[in-house]
Amino acid sequence: MGRPVIVGGAERGVVLAATYEARAFGVHSAMPMVTARRLCPQAIVVPPDHTRYHEVSRSVMAAIGEITALVEQVSVDEAFLDVSGARRRLGPPTRIAAELRRRVRAEHGITCSVGIATNKFVAKLASTHAKPDGVLLVAAAATVPFLRTLPVG
């Protein structure tokens, strides 16, 4: 998009999401809107559409459910999947991730990041590292070297 955009409510509300352009000014999720507007007065503020977010979330989670029943949804936009049982049918995790990302983009026009690892903690870190629109596989043997690259605190 190129311009800073903040999804949030009234002045007394909080930031629900911010584009990378807004984040460059220090804006982040859960920040009071009054602070966000002070840090980035040129931002476009968009009111949240919770109904739409839940509709898209349900659709994406349904697509995930077609991959595996072993899903732990942690929010409207985040889930952990165990795809070990789907590999024979769908291929390696990187192929599964690529197909899921393709489908989400095609059906909803949004990007998603995927972290692949042997545990949820490392998968979450890998997904964060892959943002805004990528896949990062951290193989078991690469877990410790990957973690060593991350800042502490």
C-alpha positions in Angstrom: 0.0 0.0 0.0 2.8 2.4 0.8 0.9 4.6 3.3 0.6 4.1 7.0 -2.7 2.6 8.0 -4.0 1.9 11.4 -7.0 -0.3 12.2 -8.6 0.9 15.4 -11.5 2.5 17.1 -12.2 5.7 18.8 -9.6 7.8 20.6 -10.2 5.8 23.8 -9.7 2.5 21.9 -6.6 0.6 21.0 -4.8 -0.3 17.8 -6.0 -3.6 16.4 -3.5 -3.7 13.5 -1.0 -1.5 11.8 0.7 -1.7 8.5 4.5 -1.9 8.3 4.5 1.8 7.2 2.7 2.7 10.5 4.9 0.5 12.5 7.9 2.4 11.2 6.6 5.3 13.3 6.4 3.1 16.4 2.7 2.2 16.2 1.9 -1.3 17.3 -1.1 -3.5 18.2 -2.7 -2.8 21.6 -1.3 0.7 21.7 -3.8 3.4 22.7 -5.2 5.1 19.6 -4.4 8.5 21.1 -0.7 7.5 21.2 -0.8 6.0 17.7 -2.3 9.2 16.3 0.4 11.2 18.0 3.2 9.0 16.7 1.8 8.9 13.1 -0.6 11.7 12.5 -0.5 11.1 8.7 -1.9 7.6 9.1 -5.2 6.6 7.6 -7.3 5.2 10.4 -9.8 2.5 9.4 -12.5 1.3 11.8 -12.5 -2.4 12.5 -14.9 -4.7 10.8 -15.1 -7.6 13.3 -17.8 -9.4 11.4 -15.7 -9.6 8.3 -12.6 -10.6 10.2 -14.5 -13.5 11.8 -16.0 -14.5 8.4 -12.5 -14.7 6.8 -11.1 -16.5 9.9 -13.8 -19.1 9.6 -13.1 -19.6 5.9 -9.3 -19.9 6.5 -9.8 -22.3 9.4 -12.1 -24.4 7.2 -9.3 -24.6 4.6 -6.9 -25.5 7.3 -9.3 -28.2 8.4 -9.1 -29.7 5.0 -5.4 -30.2 5.5 -5.5 -31.6 9.0 -7.9 -32.0 12.0 -5.0 -31.4 14.4 -5.4 -27.6 14.6 -5.0 -25.3 17.6 -6.6 -21.9 16.7 -5.2 -19.3 19.0 -6.8 -16.2 17.6 -8.8 -15.0 14.5 -5.6 -14.9 12.5 -3.3 -17.5 14.1 -3.3 -21.3 14.4 -0.9 -24.1 14.9 -1.2 -27.2 12.7 0.3 -30.7 13.0 0.7 -31.8 9.4 2.7 -34.9 10.0 -0.3 -37.1 9.1 -1.0 -35.1 5.9 2.4 -35.4 4.4 1.8 -38.6 2.4 -1.4 -37.0 0.9 -0.2 -33.4 0.4 3.6 -33.5 0.3 6.2 -31.9 2.5 5.3 -29.1 4.9 6.7 -26.4 2.6 4.4 -27.5 -0.2 1.4 -27.6 2.2 2.3 -24.1 3.4 2.7 -22.8 -0.2 -0.7 -24.2 -1.2 -2.4 -22.8 1.9 -0.9 -19.4 1.3 -1.9 -19.5 -2.4 -5.5 -20.4 -1.4 -5.8 -17.7 1.2 -4.5 -15.0 -1.2 -6.8 -16.3 -4.0 -9.9 -16.5 -1.9 -9.5 -13.5 0.4 -6.8 -11.2 -1.2 -4.7 -11.3 1.9 -1.2 -12.6 2.7 -0.2 -15.0 5.4 3.1 -16.1 6.9 3.9 -19.6 7.9 6.6 -20.9 10.3 7.4 -24.6 10.1 9.3 -26.2 13.0 9.2 -29.2 15.3 7.4 -27.2 18.1 4.9 -24.4 18.4 7.4 -22.0 20.0 9.9 -22.2 17.2 7.1 -22.2 14.6 5.8 -19.0 16.0 9.2 -17.4 15.9 9.7 -18.6 12.3 6.4 -17.2 11.2 7.2 -13.8 12.7 10.6 -14.0 10.9 8.8 -14.8 7.6 6.5 -11.8 7.8 4.9 -10.1 6.0 4.3 -12.8 3.4 6.6 -15.8 3.5 7.4 -19.2 4.8 10.3 -20.2 7.0 11.2 -23.8 7.7 13.4 -24.4 10.7 14.6 -28.0 10.6 15.2 -29.8 13.8 18.9 -29.6 13.4 18.7 -25.9 12.7 16.7 -25.0 15.7 19.5 -24.0 18.1 21.4 -22.1 15.4 18.2 -20.3 14.4 17.4 -19.4 18.1 21.0 -18.1 18.5 20.3 -15.4 15.8 17.4 -13.9 17.7 17.8 -11.0 20.2 17.1 -11.7 23.8 14.7 -9.5 25.7 
